[in-house]
């Protein structure tokens, strides 16, 4: 096995939001007009920040909050935000592992769907992980990057 083929530990752990800020900045804010890594509801006690570490460093992270989907008002839902995998750890299944962990959280809460504002550049990844696109695309005010709402029913 080559060093670059080595997979990091696949254990998903709950972390404090401050532990995901660096990854958000490095991956999600690179090439955008903003360096703000704070997301609304980050400090809500019900919000879960899930991460995967390699040699102690957070290399993949996602944030999950109880929030209904604008396309399905009144339906119990979990929103995925801040999904990021460090460049040198992409295409190793870490994103899928985080989604599986988020789905488990959703099921434990009894939600009916998971949704996100997915970057258009990541729509193939989300489709491969059970999400489908709904509605028209939009560009976010902070990043100026095209997105679509994506949904996965549980």
C-alpha positions, 0 to 999 in steps of 0.5 A, a space after each residue: 500500500 502506498 502512503 497516499 492510499 492510506 485511509 484515515 480512521 473512519 470514526 465519526 466523532 462529535 466535535 465543538 464547532 471551533 474544531 471545524 472552522 479551519 476546514 470550512 475556511 480552507 475548503 468552503 471559503 477558498 476562492 470566494 469573496 468571504 472568509 466567514 466560517 460561522 453558520 447560523 445555528 452553529 451554537 444551538 445546543 441541538 446542532 451537531 458537528 460531526 468530524 473525521 480525524 486523521 492523526 488528530 487533525 479534522 480532515 472531514 466535517 459536516 454540520 447537522 441541524 433540525 430545520 424544516 426544508 423550505 420545499 416541505 414545510 411542516 415535515 420533520 427534517 435535518 439540514 446538512 451544512 458545512 460539508 467539507 473534506 480536506 483536499 488531500 483526503 477527498 475521493 476516499 469515502 469520507 463524505 459518504 461516511 459523514 452522510 451515513 452518520 448524519 442519516 443515523 442522527 436523522 433516524 434517531 430524531 425521527 425526521 423524514 428527510 435530510 436536505 441541504 443547499 448543495 453546491 452545483 459542483 458537488 451535485 454528482 456526489 450528493 446524487 451518489 449518496 441518495 439525494 435529488 435536486 429540487 427547485 431552481 438553482 441559486 447563487 448564495 450571497 456570501 460565496 457567489 457560488 451556484 447551489 441547488 436544494 437537495 433532498 434525501 428522504 429517510 
